[in-house]
Each structure stands twice: as structure tokens, then as C-alpha cells.
Amino acid sequence: MSRMSSTASAPPAGRYAPSPSGDLHLGNLRTALLAWLFARGSGRRFVLRVDDLDRVRPGAEERQLADLAAIGLDWDGPVTRQSDRLDHYAAAVDKLTSAGLTYECFCTRREIQQAATAPHGPLGGAYPGTCRELTPAERAQRRAAGKPAALRLRSARTEFEIIDRLHGRYRGPIDDLVLRRGDGIPAYNLTVVVDDAEQGVDQVVRGDDLLPSTPRQAYLATLLDLPIPEYAHVPLVLNTEGKRLAKRDGAVTLSDRLARGETVDRVVGLLAGSLGLAGRGAEELLAGFDTDRLPREPWVLDPDRLVVVGRCP
Ligand code: GLU
């Protein structure tokens, strides 16, 4: 079994890993700022990775990077792109396969949904294991029928516990998660684990919508003999209806705000204010940054009332 390349020698790092599906909104920028503050505030490197295996919109990456730089974030080394790292994910899948920890799954999305929501079916949308014990003949039959197979993890656990800086101990379900989709694209839960480990990322700061996926990722890291990073899942920004902020909520991107006559300093000041910090640029915010004093509640934002004339947020 080949050992995966590791960057044990790389100094530890934090990271931000946007998906280039569109412009970053204020919630994304706030999470990026927090990831940067956590990393820089603890003397870590900060790396930027573009999760571009899915949902890519032309031009979005360039605009995202420009906005991150505009709010004062800097990063170490070149930006990495998942599309350049397919061989690393394939090596991880091979490693799991050689250890007998994968199987082909021929289920359609619909079949999985139906099984997961059946009255006596498994709860929580977990994969019910339909293809786990197919015989070689059954597998060959499905392959011959031309059904594209996804590759799943043969999990030995149904739960795994992680520790999060903001949420404490968090236990979540593990199912036979997809490692490689039917179209051959490696799945996010695998790529994130491989990338973080190989980039020396030992601190993962991201939105708390990803907390439920984290036990799966940490478990996968153990199976790949990779270290489990420290996690901090930070509160999301919500709209006035209590839903996750989205582009349709109005003027929520940096360019929207600039088009309204606001300055970058003003926008950074707004993000900082939402974190209980004050300062003109990202560097100045570092001085007052204390992870123990971060707000634990989501920040509710009304894009139409961001500007309070004559007052700092
Ligand atoms: N690319 C993912 C997203 O934008 C985040 C991945 C991560 O932080 O682990 O939702």
C-alpha cells in the first residue's frame, strides 16, 4: 500500500477554501476574515484553496481572490486548485480500496432518497447500505447494465466524535459516504481531508453549516493515517428571515456595496463590528482578536440597512 505524500515538514496552517460558484457575499467574507484571524493570530500560515471540482462559474475565482485581497487578507504560497490535484485524491481512494474499505454503489439519487425516507428506513438521510453486500455477480450485472457506479466507504463506525473550538464535543453520524461520484469526480468529504493534510492545515475554520459533515471527515482522516485538524465552526450570517444569507437578499457582495458608494474600510468595519472588533484593516483587527470572545450567535443582516449615515457600525 503506498503511503500518501505528506507535508509533515510544512509549518502548520489555517485556510480558506471557497467554491468558485459566484461572488463571495458578506457572510463568506466574514468567514474568510475569521479563518485568517484564527490562523494569523496563532502564528500559522494561511493558505487558500479553490474547491473547483463542482459548481464553477467562469470568472468567479478571480473575483473571489480580488475581494479577499481587497479586505486585507493575504495568503502564503500559490493558490491551490482541486482540479490540479486529482491524482492525490485517486491515491487516497486506492489506499482505502486496497484496505478493503470501499465498494461500488449503483443506486440512483432517487433510490437513496426513497430508502432513506421510507417509514421504517434508516433515519437522518444516511445511506442504507443497499449496495454494500452485492455479490460479485450482482455487481457485474449492474456494471453490464451501464449504471455508473459511485464508490462508497465501507464504514466500520456509525458515529464519530470531534472537538470544536466553539461547539465543544460534537458527535455525529457516519454512514457509507461517497468517496467518488458516479461521474468520476472525487467527493468533497474526501478531497477536503486529503488537501488539508497535505497542505499542513491543522486548523479548519469555516461556517457552522459544515459541522455535521465534520465527524465523517475526521473519521476518514483516521482511515487514511492523516492527522485530524483543530476545528472552529463559526456562526453563519443570516437574512432577516433567519435563513442563510444569499445573493438574492440584495446588495450583499463587496462590489454591490462599493457600487452603493461605501468604501472597503467601511465594509471591513461592518464585518469587524459584527465580531465585536474595531479597526480599519484586517491587520489592525488582529490586535484585538480573542477567540474566546467571539459571538456564538449568527449575525442577522439586513442589506438595505447596512449604512447608518454618520455612524460607524
Ligand atoms: N468549498 C466549501 C464551501 O465553499 C468549503 C469547504 C471547507 O471549508 O471545508 O462550502
Boltz pocket constraint, residues with backbone or C-beta under 6 A from the ligand:
constraints:
  - pocket:
      binder: B
      contacts: [[A, 16], [A, 17], [A, 18], [A, 19], [A, 51], [A, 192], [A, 205], [A, 206], [A, 210]]
      max_distance: 6.0
